[in-house]
Every structure is written in C-alpha cells, then in structure tokens.
Amino acid sequence: MEPMARAQRHYIPGQIWHINHRCHKREFLLKFSKDRRRCLHWLLEAKKRYGLPILDYNVTSNHIHLLVVGDDDRDVIANSVKLIAGRTGQEYNQRKKRKGAFWEDRYHATAVESGEHLFQCLVYIDLNMVRAGVVEHPSEWPFCGYNEIQKPRRKNILIDYERLRKLLGFETYDSVITYHKRWVEDYLGKGIKIKDEKWTKSIAVGSRGFVDKVKSILGALAIGRKSIEAGESYQLREPSVPYNVPFGGKKGDIGAENTYFWNVNI
C-alpha cells in the first residue's frame, strides 16, 4: 500500500482559504478539457454533498485553485478536497489504465483576509492562465470562476454569490460584478505576468493584525513561522520541509494515494 498523503493545512472556523493543489510531479494530467470538466463536476458535487462555500476556482492543466470558506464543520473542506481530488484522479487513471498518484502528496492552504486581500486573491486566481500565456483574458478560459462571477448562473451554480458579496464588503452583487471586472482590467493593463508566491507559499496573507491573529490561533503549529511584510500585505511563511510518513488502515474506494486530512499536525 502506498503511504497516505499528508497535507499542509490548518483549520480556523469561518476563515477564507485559498487552496492550491498540483498534479503529481507537476505533470499536465489535466491537459484535456474532459478532465477539467470532470474536476468541476466533482467540485459541484462537493458543494451539494457537504455545503462547501465556494468564492472562486480555476482548473488549469496541472493544478487547481479553490477559494473557499471554512465554516463551523471542520470536515467540510477536507471531505470536499478528498472527493474532488480522489474522484478526478480515479477516473483519469481508470480511463488511461494508469497506476500511481495523480496529485502531489499534499495541497497547500493559505488563510486570506476578507476585503482588499480577498479581491487580490480573487484576481490572482482568475489571471492564472493569462500569466501562463494560454489566454489573453480570463473570460477565454472556461474552467475558472471569472465568467460565473460576471454572469451568475441559474443552474449548476458553483460560486456562493451572496457570501462573496458580503466578504468583499459590497451592498449589492451588481457592485461585485462592476468592480471585479475593473480589478481584472486594471491588472491586465499593468501587464502583470509575474506569479505572486504569497498566495501559494504562505500560511496567511492580510494585514499585520490579521496575520498575527492567525499565528496566535495556530499556537504551536505556528512556531518557527515568520510574519513578513510584502508591499501592502503581510504574510505568515513557513519553512518548506519535505516529508513522507506512512499511515496504516484499509484502502477505501477512492484510494490511499488520493486521501486527505484537514486536522494534521505538521
């Protein structure tokens, strides 16, 4: 049996999380649109089954971004990622008659402060494939949340529009649409092509007070982590320490190589 994956993540009730998960060895295992669509199918299923509050998303050719909220049930995000990653990988392996891990050992979760920092993260996610040079505008990539935010759906709804509005601090959702489009156009106008690693390497991103609060809540888990000033933001960073620890237990229907835990001590 392969060792079960461990995850670089923490749980704080009511917190916004940016989740980034890459394919095994950064291979382009999601290069076909059919697999990206299946990933979005399982994201929708996670929302239906567990009530996962989704603020934004992007499925690329070799990794995914999710912007979600962790409410009172600490298992919602864990179960959702387990379902999305596990079933996507399982279906791909069955179709390709492939064996082995589909995803990297662990996904990364970054706590994001609401308001200004939330909109920055939102735009970062939407512009992923623009930075990669695949499209010129996020509206051209059908596997991200940009078009859904701009034109809310009546069925197969992924994004929690009302939650997004409140967390961004707007009175109406029309304001979300207007400013979201403006933010994206502003960033495109600046020609920003550089990846901002604070969204994929940090434990928390926000104001100094927010980052210090997250560090305090994490307690022993934040020992050795440093608050770093980065422009108008602060980020709580942790050293990158590779590890691979085997776990026991029977293999479930999703498979040990794609099983994830939220409440893991690291």
DRENPA-3360 file (N, C-alpha, C; in nm, 2 decimals, always signed):
BEGIN
1 = MEPMARAQ = +0.08/-0.12/+0.00/+0.00/+0.00/+0.00/+0.09/+0.13/+0.00 ~ +0.05/+0.22/-0.08/+0.12/+0.35/-0.08/+0.09/+0.43/+0.04 ~ +0.18/+0.51/+0.09/+0.15/+0.59/+0.21/+0.05/+0.70/+0.18 ~ -0.04/+0.72/+0.27/-0.14/+0.82/+0.26/-0.08/+0.96/+0.25 ~ -0.14/+1.05/+0.18/-0.09/+1.18/+0.17/-0.11/+1.26/+0.30 ~ -0.02/+1.35/+0.33/-0.03/+1.44/+0.44/-0.05/+1.58/+0.38 ~ -0.12/+1.67/+0.45/-0.15/+1.80/+0.39/-0.09/+1.91/+0.47 ~ -0.06/+2.02/+0.40/-0.01/+2.14/+0.46/-0.12/+2.24/+0.48;
9 = RHYIPGQI = -0.20/+2.22/+0.59/-0.32/+2.30/+0.60/-0.36/+2.30/+0.75 ~ -0.44/+2.40/+0.79/-0.48/+2.42/+0.92/-0.63/+2.45/+0.92 ~ -0.70/+2.44/+1.03/-0.84/+2.47/+1.03/-0.87/+2.59/+1.13 ~ -0.94/+2.69/+1.08/-0.99/+2.80/+1.16/-1.13/+2.83/+1.12 ~ -1.23/+2.82/+1.21/-1.37/+2.84/+1.18/-1.40/+2.97/+1.11 ~ -1.47/+2.97/+1.01/-1.52/+3.09/+0.94/-1.41/+3.16/+0.85 ~ -1.30/+3.09/+0.84/-1.18/+3.15/+0.76/-1.19/+3.13/+0.61 ~ -1.15/+3.23/+0.53/-1.14/+3.21/+0.39/-1.01/+3.14/+0.36;
17 = WHINHRCH = -1.01/+3.04/+0.27/-0.89/+2.97/+0.24/-0.86/+2.97/+0.09 ~ -0.74/+3.00/+0.05/-0.70/+2.97/-0.09/-0.63/+2.84/-0.09 ~ -0.68/+2.74/-0.17/-0.63/+2.61/-0.18/-0.56/+2.59/-0.31 ~ -0.44/+2.55/-0.31/-0.37/+2.52/-0.44/-0.32/+2.37/-0.43 ~ -0.35/+2.30/-0.54/-0.31/+2.16/-0.54/-0.26/+2.12/-0.68 ~ -0.14/+2.06/-0.68/-0.08/+2.03/-0.81/-0.08/+1.88/-0.84 ~ -0.08/+1.86/-0.97/-0.07/+1.72/-1.01/+0.07/+1.66/-0.98 ~ +0.08/+1.53/-0.97/+0.20/+1.46/-0.93/+0.31/+1.50/-1.02;
25 = KREFLLKF = +0.42/+1.54/-0.96/+0.54/+1.58/-1.03/+0.51/+1.69/-1.13 ~ +0.41/+1.77/-1.10/+0.36/+1.88/-1.18/+0.34/+1.84/-1.33 ~ +0.30/+1.71/-1.35/+0.27/+1.67/-1.48/+0.14/+1.73/-1.53 ~ +0.12/+1.74/-1.66/+0.00/+1.80/-1.71/-0.11/+1.69/-1.73 ~ -0.16/+1.64/-1.62/-0.26/+1.54/-1.61/-0.40/+1.59/-1.64 ~ -0.41/+1.72/-1.63/-0.54/+1.79/-1.66/-0.54/+1.86/-1.79 ~ -0.46/+1.82/-1.88/-0.44/+1.89/-2.01/-0.56/+1.88/-2.10 ~ -0.64/+1.77/-2.08/-0.76/+1.75/-2.16/-0.88/+1.82/-2.10;
33 = SKDRRRCL = -0.96/+1.89/-2.18/-1.08/+1.96/-2.13/-1.18/+1.87/-2.06 ~ -1.19/+1.74/-2.10/-1.28/+1.65/-2.04/-1.25/+1.62/-1.90 ~ -1.12/+1.62/-1.86/-1.07/+1.60/-1.73/-1.09/+1.73/-1.64 ~ -1.08/+1.84/-1.70/-1.10/+1.97/-1.63/-1.25/+1.98/-1.60 ~ -1.33/+1.94/-1.70/-1.48/+1.94/-1.67/-1.52/+1.84/-1.56 ~ -1.46/+1.73/-1.56/-1.49/+1.63/-1.45/-1.45/+1.68/-1.32 ~ -1.34/+1.76/-1.31/-1.29/+1.82/-1.19/-1.40/+1.92/-1.14 ~ -1.45/+2.00/-1.23/-1.55/+2.09/-1.19/-1.68/+2.02/-1.16;
41 = HWLLEAKK = -1.71/+1.91/-1.22/-1.83/+1.83/-1.18/-1.82/+1.79/-1.04 ~ -1.70/+1.74/-1.00/-1.68/+1.69/-0.86/-1.68/+1.81/-0.76 ~ -1.64/+1.93/-0.81/-1.64/+2.05/-0.72/-1.79/+2.08/-0.70 ~ -1.87/+2.08/-0.80/-2.02/+2.10/-0.78/-2.08/+1.99/-0.69 ~ -2.04/+1.87/-0.70/-2.09/+1.76/-0.62/-2.05/+1.78/-0.47 ~ -1.92/+1.84/-0.45/-1.88/+1.87/-0.31/-1.97/+1.97/-0.25 ~ -2.01/+2.07/-0.33/-2.09/+2.18/-0.28/-2.23/+2.12/-0.24 ~ -2.28/+2.03/-0.33/-2.41/+1.97/-0.30/-2.41/+1.88/-0.18;
49 = RYGLPILD = -2.30/+1.80/-0.17/-2.29/+1.70/-0.06/-2.26/+1.76/+0.08 ~ -2.16/+1.85/+0.08/-2.11/+1.90/+0.20/-2.14/+2.05/+0.23 ~ -2.20/+2.12/+0.13/-2.23/+2.26/+0.15/-2.10/+2.34/+0.15 ~ -2.01/+2.31/+0.07/-1.88/+2.38/+0.06/-1.91/+2.52/+0.00 ~ -1.88/+2.63/+0.08/-1.89/+2.76/+0.02/-1.78/+2.80/-0.07 ~ -1.81/+2.82/-0.20/-1.70/+2.85/-0.30/-1.71/+2.99/-0.34 ~ -1.59/+3.06/-0.34/-1.59/+3.20/-0.38/-1.52/+3.22/-0.52 ~ -1.44/+3.13/-0.55/-1.37/+3.13/-0.69/-1.30/+3.00/-0.71;
57 = YNVTSNHI = -1.26/+2.97/-0.83/-1.20/+2.85/-0.87/-1.12/+2.86/-1.00 ~ -1.03/+2.78/-1.02/-0.96/+2.77/-1.15/-0.90/+2.63/-1.17 ~ -0.93/+2.56/-1.27/-0.87/+2.43/-1.30/-0.78/+2.45/-1.42 ~ -0.65/+2.43/-1.40/-0.55/+2.45/-1.51/-0.51/+2.31/-1.56 ~ -0.41/+2.31/-1.64/-0.36/+2.18/-1.70/-0.29/+2.09/-1.60 ~ -0.23/+2.15/-1.49/-0.16/+2.07/-1.40/-0.18/+2.11/-1.25 ~ -0.27/+2.19/-1.22/-0.31/+2.22/-1.08/-0.44/+2.29/-1.08 ~ -0.49/+2.30/-0.95/-0.62/+2.37/-0.93/-0.61/+2.47/-0.82;
65 = HLLVVGDD = -0.69/+2.57/-0.83/-0.71/+2.67/-0.73/-0.85/+2.67/-0.68 ~ -0.87/+2.68/-0.55/-1.00/+2.69/-0.49/-1.00/+2.80/-0.39 ~ -1.10/+2.89/-0.39/-1.11/+2.99/-0.29/-1.24/+2.96/-0.21 ~ -1.23/+2.91/-0.09/-1.35/+2.86/-0.02/-1.35/+2.92/+0.12 ~ -1.46/+2.89/+0.19/-1.48/+2.93/+0.33/-1.49/+2.81/+0.42 ~ -1.42/+2.81/+0.53/-1.43/+2.70/+0.63/-1.53/+2.74/+0.74 ~ -1.65/+2.69/+0.73/-1.75/+2.72/+0.83/-1.73/+2.63/+0.96 ~ -1.84/+2.62/+1.04/-1.82/+2.55/+1.17/-1.78/+2.41/+1.16;
73 = DRDVIANS = -1.82/+2.34/+1.05/-1.78/+2.20/+1.04/-1.64/+2.18/+0.98 ~ -1.55/+2.14/+1.06/-1.41/+2.14/+1.01/-1.38/+2.03/+0.91 ~ -1.48/+1.94/+0.89/-1.46/+1.83/+0.79/-1.51/+1.87/+0.65 ~ -1.58/+1.98/+0.63/-1.63/+2.02/+0.50/-1.52/+2.03/+0.40 ~ -1.42/+2.11/+0.42/-1.31/+2.13/+0.33/-1.24/+2.00/+0.30 ~ -1.21/+1.93/+0.41/-1.13/+1.80/+0.40/-1.21/+1.70/+0.31 ~ -1.34/+1.69/+0.34/-1.42/+1.59/+0.26/-1.43/+1.64/+0.12 ~ -1.44/+1.77/+0.10/-1.46/+1.82/-0.04/-1.34/+1.80/-0.12;
81 = VKLIAGRT = -1.22/+1.83/-0.07/-1.10/+1.81/-0.14/-1.07/+1.66/-0.17 ~ -1.10/+1.58/-0.07/-1.09/+1.43/-0.08/-1.18/+1.38/-0.20 ~ -1.30/+1.43/-0.21/-1.39/+1.39/-0.32/-1.34/+1.44/-0.45 ~ -1.31/+1.57/-0.46/-1.27/+1.63/-0.59/-1.14/+1.57/-0.64 ~ -1.04/+1.56/-0.56/-0.91/+1.51/-0.60/-0.92/+1.36/-0.62 ~ -0.98/+1.29/-0.53/-0.99/+1.15/-0.54/-1.06/+1.10/-0.66 ~ -1.18/+1.15/-0.68/-1.26/+1.10/-0.80/-1.20/+1.15/-0.93 ~ -1.14/+1.27/-0.94/-1.08/+1.31/-1.06/-0.96/+1.22/-1.10;
89 = GQEYNQRK = -0.88/+1.20/-1.00/-0.76/+1.11/-1.02/-0.80/+0.97/-1.06 ~ -0.90/+0.92/-0.99/-0.95/+0.78/-1.01/-1.01/+0.76/-1.15 ~ -1.09/+0.86/-1.19/-1.15/+0.85/-1.33/-1.04/+0.85/-1.43 ~ -0.94/+0.94/-1.42/-0.83/+0.96/-1.51/-0.75/+0.83/-1.52 ~ -0.72/+0.77/-1.41/-0.64/+0.65/-1.40/-0.71/+0.53/-1.47 ~ -0.84/+0.52/-1.44/-0.92/+0.41/-1.50/-0.92/+0.43/-1.65 ~ -0.95/+0.55/-1.70/-0.96/+0.57/-1.84/-0.83/+0.55/-1.91 ~ -0.72/+0.59/-1.85/-0.58/+0.58/-1.91/-0.51/+0.45/-1.88;
97 = KRKGAFWE = -0.58/+0.37/-1.79/-0.52/+0.24/-1.74/-0.38/+0.27/-1.68 ~ -0.39/+0.38/-1.60/-0.27/+0.43/-1.53/-0.27/+0.40/-1.39 ~ -0.15/+0.37/-1.32/-0.15/+0.35/-1.18/-0.06/+0.45/-1.12 ~ -0.08/+0.47/-0.99/+0.00/+0.57/-0.92/-0.07/+0.69/-0.88 ~ +0.00/+0.78/-0.81/-0.06/+0.90/-0.76/-0.09/+1.00/-0.87 ~ -0.20/+1.07/-0.86/-0.24/+1.17/-0.96/-0.20/+1.31/-0.91 ~ -0.20/+1.33/-0.77/-0.18/+1.46/-0.71/-0.05/+1.45/-0.63 ~ +0.01/+1.57/-0.61/+0.12/+1.58/-0.51/+0.08/+1.53/-0.38;
105 = DRYHATAV = +0.17/+1.50/-0.29/+0.14/+1.45/-0.16/+0.05/+1.53/-0.08 ~ +0.05/+1.66/-0.09/-0.03/+1.74/-0.01/-0.07/+1.87/-0.08 ~ -0.18/+1.93/-0.05/-0.22/+2.05/-0.11/-0.18/+2.17/-0.01 ~ -0.18/+2.29/-0.06/-0.14/+2.40/+0.03/-0.26/+2.49/+0.05 ~ -0.28/+2.53/+0.17/-0.40/+2.62/+0.21/-0.34/+2.75/+0.27 ~ -0.39/+2.86/+0.22/-0.35/+2.99/+0.27/-0.47/+3.06/+0.32 ~ -0.46/+3.11/+0.45/-0.57/+3.19/+0.51/-0.57/+3.33/+0.45 ~ -0.68/+3.38/+0.40/-0.69/+3.51/+0.33/-0.78/+3.60/+0.41;
113 = ESGEHLFQ = -0.74/+3.72/+0.43/-0.83/+3.82/+0.50/-0.93/+3.87/+0.40 ~ -1.05/+3.89/+0.45/-1.16/+3.95/+0.37/-1.13/+4.09/+0.32 ~ -1.21/+4.14/+0.23/-1.20/+4.27/+0.18/-1.09/+4.29/+0.08 ~ -1.00/+4.38/+0.10/-0.89/+4.41/+0.00/-0.81/+4.29/-0.04 ~ -0.77/+4.21/+0.06/-0.68/+4.10/+0.03/-0.76/+3.99/-0.04 ~ -0.89/+3.98/-0.01/-0.97/+3.88/-0.08/-0.98/+3.91/-0.23 ~ -1.00/+4.04/-0.26/-1.01/+4.07/-0.41/-0.88/+4.05/-0.48 ~ -0.77/+4.08/-0.41/-0.64/+4.05/-0.47/-0.62/+3.90/-0.50;
121 = CLVYIDLN = -0.66/+3.82/-0.41/-0.65/+3.67/-0.43/-0.75/+3.63/-0.54 ~ -0.87/+3.69/-0.54/-0.96/+3.66/-0.65/-0.91/+3.68/-0.79 ~ -0.85/+3.80/-0.80/-0.79/+3.84/-0.93/-0.67/+3.75/-0.96 ~ -0.59/+3.72/-0.86/-0.47/+3.63/-0.88/-0.52/+3.49/-0.94 ~ -0.63/+3.44/-0.89/-0.68/+3.31/-0.93/-0.73/+3.33/-1.08 ~ -0.81/+3.43/-1.10/-0.87/+3.45/-1.23/-0.76/+3.47/-1.34 ~ -0.65/+3.53/-1.31/-0.55/+3.56/-1.41/-0.45/+3.45/-1.43 ~ -0.47/+3.34/-1.37/-0.36/+3.23/-1.37/-0.33/+3.19/-1.52;
129 = MVRAGVVE = -0.42/+3.17/-1.60/-0.39/+3.12/-1.74/-0.35/+3.24/-1.83 ~ -0.38/+3.36/-1.79/-0.32/+3.48/-1.86/-0.17/+3.49/-1.83 ~ -0.13/+3.47/-1.70/+0.01/+3.47/-1.67/+0.08/+3.36/-1.74 ~ +0.02/+3.25/-1.76/+0.08/+3.13/-1.82/+0.09/+3.15/-1.97 ~ +0.02/+3.25/-2.03/+0.03/+3.28/-2.17/-0.06/+3.20/-2.25 ~ -0.16/+3.13/-2.19/-0.25/+3.04/-2.26/-0.37/+3.12/-2.32 ~ -0.41/+3.22/-2.25/-0.52/+3.31/-2.30/-0.48/+3.45/-2.27 ~ -0.55/+3.55/-2.33/-0.52/+3.69/-2.31/-0.62/+3.75/-2.21;
137 = HPSEWPFC = -0.73/+3.68/-2.18/-0.82/+3.73/-2.09/-0.89/+3.62/-2.01 ~ -0.92/+3.63/-1.88/-0.97/+3.51/-1.81/-1.11/+3.47/-1.86 ~ -1.18/+3.55/-1.93/-1.31/+3.51/-1.99/-1.29/+3.41/-2.10 ~ -1.17/+3.39/-2.15/-1.14/+3.29/-2.25/-1.11/+3.16/-2.20 ~ -1.10/+3.15/-2.07/-1.07/+3.02/-2.00/-1.20/+2.97/-1.93 ~ -1.27/+2.87/-1.98/-1.40/+2.83/-1.93/-1.39/+2.75/-1.80 ~ -1.27/+2.73/-1.75/-1.26/+2.64/-1.63/-1.22/+2.72/-1.51 ~ -1.25/+2.85/-1.51/-1.23/+2.94/-1.39/-1.36/+3.01/-1.36;
145 = GYNEIQKP = -1.36/+3.08/-1.24/-1.48/+3.14/-1.20/-1.51/+3.28/-1.25 ~ -1.42/+3.33/-1.34/-1.44/+3.47/-1.38/-1.58/+3.49/-1.45 ~ -1.61/+3.40/-1.55/-1.74/+3.42/-1.62/-1.86/+3.40/-1.53 ~ -1.85/+3.31/-1.43/-1.96/+3.28/-1.34/-1.98/+3.40/-1.25 ~ -1.88/+3.47/-1.21/-1.89/+3.59/-1.12/-1.95/+3.70/-1.20 ~ -1.91/+3.71/-1.33/-1.96/+3.82/-1.41/-2.11/+3.79/-1.46 ~ -2.14/+3.67/-1.48/-2.28/+3.63/-1.53/-2.33/+3.52/-1.44 ~ -2.39/+3.55/-1.32/-2.43/+3.44/-1.23/-2.53/+3.34/-1.30;
153 = RRKNILID = -2.51/+3.22/-1.27/-2.59/+3.11/-1.33/-2.72/+3.09/-1.25 ~ -2.81/+3.02/-1.32/-2.94/+2.98/-1.26/-2.94/+2.83/-1.23 ~ -2.84/+2.76/-1.29/-2.83/+2.62/-1.26/-2.68/+2.58/-1.26 ~ -2.65/+2.47/-1.20/-2.51/+2.42/-1.19/-2.42/+2.54/-1.12 ~ -2.47/+2.60/-1.02/-2.41/+2.71/-0.96/-2.30/+2.67/-0.87 ~ -2.18/+2.72/-0.89/-2.06/+2.68/-0.81/-2.04/+2.79/-0.70 ~ -2.04/+2.91/-0.74/-2.00/+3.02/-0.65/-2.11/+3.07/-0.56 ~ -2.08/+3.09/-0.44/-2.18/+3.14/-0.34/-2.18/+3.29/-0.36;
161 = YERLRKLL = -2.26/+3.35/-0.44/-2.26/+3.49/-0.48/-2.28/+3.58/-0.36 ~ -2.38/+3.54/-0.27/-2.41/+3.62/-0.15/-2.29/+3.63/-0.06 ~ -2.23/+3.51/-0.03/-2.12/+3.51/+0.06/-2.00/+3.59/+0.00 ~ -1.98/+3.58/-0.13/-1.87/+3.66/-0.19/-1.90/+3.81/-0.18 ~ -2.02/+3.85/-0.20/-2.06/+3.99/-0.18/-2.03/+4.04/-0.04 ~ -2.07/+3.97/+0.06/-2.05/+4.01/+0.20/-1.90/+4.02/+0.23 ~ -1.83/+3.92/+0.19/-1.69/+3.92/+0.23/-1.61/+4.02/+0.16 ~ -1.65/+4.07/+0.04/-1.59/+4.18/-0.03/-1.63/+4.31/+0.02;
169 = GFETYDSV = -1.74/+4.31/+0.10/-1.79/+4.44/+0.16/-1.88/+4.52/+0.07 ~ -1.95/+4.46/-0.02/-2.04/+4.54/-0.11/-2.18/+4.53/-0.07 ~ -2.26/+4.64/-0.10/-2.40/+4.64/-0.07/-2.48/+4.56/-0.17 ~ -2.44/+4.55/-0.29/-2.52/+4.48/-0.39/-2.42/+4.39/-0.47 ~ -2.48/+4.28/-0.53/-2.40/+4.20/-0.62/-2.36/+4.27/-0.75 ~ -2.44/+4.36/-0.79/-2.40/+4.44/-0.91/-2.27/+4.51/-0.89 ~ -2.25/+4.55/-0.77/-2.12/+4.62/-0.74/-2.00/+4.52/-0.75 ~ -2.03/+4.40/-0.71/-1.93/+4.29/-0.72/-1.89/+4.27/-0.87;
177 = ITYHKRWV = -1.99/+4.26/-0.96/-1.97/+4.25/-1.10/-1.89/+4.36/-1.16 ~ -1.93/+4.48/-1.12/-1.86/+4.60/-1.18/-1.72/+4.61/-1.13 ~ -1.69/+4.60/-1.00/-1.56/+4.61/-0.95/-1.47/+4.49/-0.99 ~ -1.52/+4.38/-0.99/-1.45/+4.26/-1.03/-1.39/+4.27/-1.17 ~ -1.48/+4.32/-1.26/-1.43/+4.34/-1.40/-1.32/+4.45/-1.40 ~ -1.34/+4.56/-1.32/-1.25/+4.67/-1.32/-1.11/+4.62/-1.27 ~ -1.12/+4.54/-1.16/-0.99/+4.50/-1.10/-0.91/+4.41/-1.20 ~ -0.98/+4.32/-1.27/-0.91/+4.24/-1.37/-0.85/+4.33/-1.48;
185 = EDYLGKGI = -0.93/+4.42/-1.53/-0.88/+4.51/-1.64/-0.77/+4.59/-1.59 ~ -0.77/+4.64/-1.47/-0.66/+4.72/-1.42/-0.53/+4.63/-1.41 ~ -0.54/+4.51/-1.36/-0.42/+4.42/-1.36/-0.37/+4.39/-1.50 ~ -0.46/+4.37/-1.59/-0.42/+4.34/-1.73/-0.35/+4.46/-1.79 ~ -0.40/+4.58/-1.76/-0.35/+4.70/-1.81/-0.20/+4.72/-1.76 ~ -0.17/+4.67/-1.64/-0.04/+4.69/-1.59/+0.06/+4.58/-1.64 ~ +0.00/+4.49/-1.72/+0.09/+4.39/-1.78/+0.15/+4.29/-1.68 ~ +0.08/+4.27/-1.57/+0.14/+4.18/-1.46/+0.14/+4.04/-1.51;
193 = KIKDEKWT = +0.26/+3.98/-1.52/+0.28/+3.84/-1.57/+0.35/+3.76/-1.46 ~ +0.40/+3.82/-1.36/+0.48/+3.75/-1.26/+0.39/+3.69/-1.15 ~ +0.42/+3.56/-1.12/+0.35/+3.49/-1.02/+0.38/+3.55/-0.89 ~ +0.27/+3.57/-0.81/+0.29/+3.62/-0.67/+0.28/+3.50/-0.58 ~ +0.40/+3.46/-0.53/+0.41/+3.34/-0.45/+0.35/+3.35/-0.31 ~ +0.31/+3.46/-0.27/+0.25/+3.47/-0.13/+0.12/+3.39/-0.13 ~ +0.05/+3.38/-0.24/-0.08/+3.31/-0.24/-0.06/+3.15/-0.24 ~ +0.06/+3.11/-0.27/+0.08/+2.96/-0.28/+0.19/+2.91/-0.18;
201 = KSIAVGSR = +0.26/+3.01/-0.12/+0.37/+2.97/-0.02/+0.34/+3.00/+0.12 ~ +0.24/+3.09/+0.15/+0.22/+3.14/+0.28/+0.11/+3.06/+0.35 ~ +0.11/+3.07/+0.49/+0.00/+3.02/+0.57/-0.11/+3.12/+0.58 ~ -0.08/+3.25/+0.58/-0.18/+3.35/+0.59/-0.13/+3.48/+0.51 ~ -0.23/+3.55/+0.45/-0.20/+3.67/+0.38/-0.31/+3.78/+0.42 ~ -0.26/+3.90/+0.46/-0.36/+4.00/+0.50/-0.28/+4.11/+0.57 ~ -0.36/+4.19/+0.65/-0.29/+4.30/+0.73/-0.21/+4.24/+0.84 ~ -0.13/+4.32/+0.90/-0.04/+4.27/+1.01/-0.12/+4.21/+1.13;
209 = GFVDKVKS = -0.23/+4.28/+1.16/-0.32/+4.23/+1.27/-0.38/+4.10/+1.23 ~ -0.42/+4.08/+1.11/-0.48/+3.95/+1.07/-0.38/+3.84/+1.07 ~ -0.26/+3.86/+1.02/-0.16/+3.76/+1.02/-0.12/+3.72/+1.16 ~ -0.10/+3.82/+1.25/-0.07/+3.80/+1.39/-0.18/+3.72/+1.46 ~ -0.30/+3.75/+1.42/-0.42/+3.67/+1.48/-0.42/+3.53/+1.44 ~ -0.39/+3.50/+1.31/-0.38/+3.36/+1.26/-0.27/+3.29/+1.33 ~ -0.16/+3.36/+1.35/-0.04/+3.29/+1.41/-0.08/+3.26/+1.56 ~ -0.15/+3.35/+1.62/-0.19/+3.32/+1.76/-0.28/+3.20/+1.77;
217 = ILGALAIG = -0.38/+3.20/+1.68/-0.48/+3.09/+1.68/-0.41/+2.95/+1.65 ~ -0.31/+2.95/+1.57/-0.25/+2.83/+1.53/-0.16/+2.78/+1.65 ~ -0.12/+2.87/+1.73/-0.04/+2.83/+1.85/+0.09/+2.76/+1.82 ~ +0.10/+2.63/+1.87/+0.22/+2.55/+1.85/+0.25/+2.53/+1.70 ~ +0.14/+2.52/+1.62/+0.16/+2.49/+1.48/+0.23/+2.61/+1.40 ~ +0.23/+2.73/+1.47/+0.29/+2.84/+1.40/+0.44/+2.87/+1.45 ~ +0.49/+2.78/+1.54/+0.62/+2.80/+1.59/+0.72/+2.79/+1.48 ~ +0.81/+2.89/+1.47/+0.91/+2.89/+1.36/+0.86/+2.97/+1.24;
225 = RKSIEAGE = +0.73/+3.00/+1.23/+0.68/+3.08/+1.12/+0.70/+3.23/+1.14 ~ +0.73/+3.30/+1.03/+0.76/+3.44/+1.04/+0.66/+3.53/+0.97 ~ +0.63/+3.64/+1.03/+0.54/+3.74/+0.96/+0.63/+3.83/+0.88 ~ +0.61/+3.83/+0.75/+0.69/+3.90/+0.65/+0.61/+4.01/+0.58 ~ +0.66/+4.13/+0.58/+0.59/+4.24/+0.51/+0.62/+4.23/+0.36 ~ +0.52/+4.23/+0.28/+0.53/+4.22/+0.13/+0.44/+4.33/+0.07 ~ +0.50/+4.44/+0.04/+0.42/+4.55/-0.02/+0.32/+4.60/+0.08 ~ +0.19/+4.60/+0.05/+0.08/+4.64/+0.13/+0.03/+4.53/+0.22;
233 = SYQLREPS = +0.08/+4.41/+0.20/+0.04/+4.29/+0.27/+0.14/+4.24/+0.37 ~ +0.09/+4.16/+0.46/+0.18/+4.08/+0.54/+0.15/+3.93/+0.52 ~ +0.25/+3.85/+0.53/+0.23/+3.70/+0.51/+0.30/+3.62/+0.62 ~ +0.24/+3.51/+0.65/+0.29/+3.42/+0.75/+0.35/+3.31/+0.67 ~ +0.48/+3.30/+0.68/+0.55/+3.19/+0.60/+0.60/+3.08/+0.69 ~ +0.62/+2.96/+0.63/+0.68/+2.85/+0.70/+0.78/+2.79/+0.61 ~ +0.88/+2.73/+0.68/+0.99/+2.67/+0.60/+0.94/+2.55/+0.53 ~ +0.99/+2.52/+0.41/+0.95/+2.41/+0.33/+1.03/+2.29/+0.37;
241 = VPYNVPFG = +0.96/+2.19/+0.43/+1.03/+2.07/+0.48/+0.96/+1.95/+0.42 ~ +1.03/+1.88/+0.33/+0.97/+1.76/+0.27/+0.96/+1.65/+0.37 ~ +0.86/+1.57/+0.36/+0.85/+1.45/+0.44/+0.75/+1.36/+0.38 ~ +0.75/+1.23/+0.42/+0.66/+1.13/+0.36/+0.65/+1.02/+0.47 ~ +0.54/+1.03/+0.54/+0.52/+0.93/+0.65/+0.41/+0.84/+0.62 ~ +0.43/+0.71/+0.63/+0.33/+0.61/+0.60/+0.22/+0.61/+0.71 ~ +0.10/+0.58/+0.67/-0.01/+0.56/+0.76/-0.07/+0.42/+0.73 ~ -0.13/+0.36/+0.84/-0.19/+0.23/+0.82/-0.34/+0.25/+0.79;
249 = GKKGDIGA = -0.41/+0.14/+0.78/-0.55/+0.14/+0.76/-0.59/+0.08/+0.62 ~ -0.72/+0.05/+0.61/-0.76/-0.02/+0.48/-0.78/+0.09/+0.37 ~ -0.76/+0.04/+0.25/-0.77/+0.13/+0.14/-0.92/+0.15/+0.10 ~ -0.97/+0.27/+0.09/-1.11/+0.29/+0.06/-1.14/+0.29/-0.09 ~ -1.26/+0.33/-0.13/-1.29/+0.32/-0.27/-1.23/+0.43/-0.35 ~ -1.18/+0.54/-0.29/-1.12/+0.65/-0.36/-0.97/+0.62/-0.38 ~ -0.91/+0.55/-0.28/-0.77/+0.51/-0.29/-0.68/+0.59/-0.20 ~ -0.58/+0.53/-0.14/-0.50/+0.60/-0.04/-0.41/+0.71/-0.10;
257 = ENTYFWNV = -0.38/+0.69/-0.23/-0.29/+0.79/-0.29/-0.36/+0.92/-0.31 ~ -0.49/+0.93/-0.30/-0.57/+1.05/-0.31/-0.66/+1.08/-0.19 ~ -0.61/+1.04/-0.07/-0.69/+1.06/+0.05/-0.62/+1.18/+0.13 ~ -0.70/+1.26/+0.19/-0.65/+1.38/+0.25/-0.71/+1.41/+0.39 ~ -0.64/+1.47/+0.48/-0.68/+1.50/+0.61/-0.67/+1.65/+0.64 ~ -0.77/+1.71/+0.71/-0.76/+1.85/+0.74/-0.69/+1.88/+0.87 ~ -0.72/+1.80/+0.97/-0.66/+1.82/+1.11/-0.53/+1.75/+1.13 ~ -0.43/+1.78/+1.04/-0.30/+1.72/+1.05/-0.20/+1.81/+1.12;
265 = NI = -0.12/+1.76/+1.21/-0.02/+1.84/+1.28/+0.11/+1.83/+1.19 ~ +0.17/+1.94/+1.17/+0.29/+1.95/+1.08/+0.40/+2.02/+1.16;
% end
